Amino acid sequence: MGSVFRKTVTRNLPASAECYVKNGVRLATWRGRNGRRQTAPVIQGEDGRLRIRTEASTYTAKYRDGSGVVREVATGCRSKDAAQAVLNDHLARAERVRSGIVTQTEDEVRDWLATPIAESLNDYMTHLRNRGRCARHIADCDRLARRVFQECAMCSMRDIVATPIEQWLSAQVAEGLSPRTRNSYLQAVGAFCRWAVAASRLSADPTKRIGNLDQKVDIRRQRRAMTADELRRLLNAACWRPLAERGRLTVPKDESERRSKRDTWQFEPLRLENLQACIARAKDRLTAEPETITRLESLGRQRALFYKTLVLTGLRRGELASLTVGSLVLDTATPYAILEAKHAKNRQRTEAPLRSDLADDLRQWIGQLSAQGEKPGEPCQTMEDGGLPSADRKLFTMPPVPIAVFDRDLEVAGIPKADDRGRTLDIHALRHSFGSLLSAGGVTPRTAQAAMRHSSIDLTMNVYTDPRMLDVAGALEKLPSLPLEASCPRSQPRDSDRGQPSSPSVAPVVAPNRGNGGDLVITADNSPRPTESDPTRKNPTKQGVSWGSSERRRPDSNRGCRICNPMP
C-alpha cells in the first residue's frame, strides 16, 4: 500500500510579512496573491535568514516498488484524488514487477520515456567527459546527435525510433551527403542510444538494425603523400615566408580585377624564385626594427620545424600540439618524445623515437624558447633554474587557422593542392607522407605499422601508403633474368644394356622402378635391390614389401602393344 501527502517545506519570508510571537511560537502573517491572509511558523535557516515553514502546494506519493525499496515520487497534482490516481499507477507497476511480468530495469525505463532528449544528451556528454574523451570529440558527438533529433522532430526519449532516423539519413545521402559523413551521424546517435540502454533510459537500441554504408564506394577526399623534393621545398618556404612577406613589391592590377576605383595595386606573388630577393628587401626595410626580424625568423623556423617533426615522427597535428618541453627526452642515445595517453588517439602512452638531426633541431629550438615568451620574439616569462623554459610550456604555438597557413606555404613552394588523381594535401597528409616514405624506403610492413601506431596492417598499407611513392619498376629489376636464347642442355648418356637414358641427378622421392622381366614395382628410391645376404637388412630371409615377389608380380600395363613389343 501507499499514501499521498503534502510535504513540509521552507520558503523565504515574504517581504510584507509581519512577525509576532504567540504562545512561545514565532509566527508570520501575510496576504497571498489571492488576497487571503496566511499564517505560518517562522524558523531560522542555515544562512541565518528567517524562513517560513509551510506545506507544499502539490502532493507526493509514497510507496514500495517491485524490488521492495520505499520511494517518494512527486505527483505534481494539487488535488488529492488526482494524486491518488498517480499512486495507484505506481502500485500497479510495482505489482507487475513482483509478479515477474516485467523486470525492474524495464520498469525504470518507463520513468525516463517522458523526459526530454536534451536532458539525457547533457548527461551523456558528462559521461564522455568523465571517461576522458577530448573536447573536440564531445563537441562533435553533441552536434551530430542534436541535429538528427531536431530534424527528425524527436523531443522525448519515447520518440526515438529507427524509421524516422533511417529515412532522414537516406534523404541526406540523396541530397549529396557522403557515406562517411552519413555514418558519422549514425555512429553519434547509436553511441547515445547504447549509453541510454546501459543507463536504463531505453529498453533497446533502435539504431541497431540501421547498417553503415560502404565508405570506399564514394570517397570524397583522398590525401596523397609528398615526395622528398616537395618536402624540402615546403620547409624552405615555411621557414622564410613570414619574413619574405615584408619584402614583396607592389604591382598594378588589371582593370578587370579591380573592385573599386582605389583598388589599383596588389603585392606581387611570392614564389621560390623571388623568395631570396624578398628576404633581402625585407631586411633592408626592417633595419631599424631588429626585434621584428628576429620574431619573423623565429616564427618561420617554428613552422618549418613543426612540419618536419610531423613527417619524421608520424604524430598527428593535435598530438604534436600537445607536446611540452618536458615531453622531450634528448639526453639519451636514442632521443624520444613522450606522448601521454590522454592526448593520443588510441589512448595509449607512446614514446616516439626522434632521428638524430631532428633531435638537434629540437635542442636548438628549446634554446630559442629560453629567450622567448608565449609568442616568438617576446621575453620569456616562464623560466626554470638554469635559464631553460619550464617543462610544462608548449613546444609549439599553433596558429588560429593552421590549414590556411599550410595552404599558403604550399602556394609559395609551388606545390599543387591536388594532383591529377584528385588527391589533396593538408596537414594530415604529412602523416601519409611518413607512412609512404617508410614503405618506399624498404621498411617492413610490421615495423611501419608499429611506427604509425595502427591497429591494422591494412590501414598502414592501403590508406597511409601512396602507391605512387613505391618504386615498382625498381622492384621488377630485382627479378631473375630469363633469356629466350638459352643453350640447350647436352643429351644424357644412355644405358647400353637397356637402351634407356641414365637416371637424372635429382630423382623424385617416390619413383617407378622396373624389376626383372620389366614388371613395375614401387620403390622409395632408384638404388639397386639388396640381396638376401645384405648385412644391413634386419631379416634377410623376409621378402621386402617394396620389392614385391616374383610369383605375385603384376604385368606392366604401360609396356605397349603386345604385337610390337612381345613378352620375352
VENSUL-V456273 format. One record per run of one state. SS is the DSSP state (h for helix, s for strand, l for the rest). FROM is the first residue (numbers start at 1). LEN is the number of residues. If there is no record, write none. Layout:
BEGIN
SS FROM LEN
SS FROM LEN
END
This chain:
BEGIN
l 1 2
s 3 3
l 6 2
s 8 5
l 13 5
s 18 5
l 23 2
s 25 7
l 32 5
s 37 8
l 45 5
s 50 6
l 56 4
s 60 5
l 65 5
s 70 5
l 75 5
h 80 19
l 99 5
h 104 9
l 113 3
s 116 1
h 117 14
l 131 4
h 135 17
l 152 4
s 156 1
h 157 3
l 160 2
h 162 13
l 175 4
h 179 20
l 199 24
s 223 1
l 224 4
h 228 20
l 248 2
s 250 3
l 253 2
h 255 3
l 258 7
s 265 3
l 268 7
h 275 11
l 286 4
h 290 24
l 314 3
h 317 5
l 322 2
s 324 1
h 325 3
s 328 2
l 330 6
s 336 4
l 340 10
s 350 4
l 354 2
h 356 14
l 370 13
s 383 1
l 384 5
s 389 1
l 390 4
s 394 1
l 395 7
h 402 12
l 414 4
s 418 1
l 419 5
s 424 1
l 425 4
h 429 12
l 441 4
h 445 8
l 453 4
h 457 7
l 464 3
h 467 3
l 470 2
h 472 5
l 477 17
s 494 1
l 495 6
s 501 1
l 502 9
s 511 4
l 515 1
h 516 3
l 519 1
s 520 4
l 524 45
END
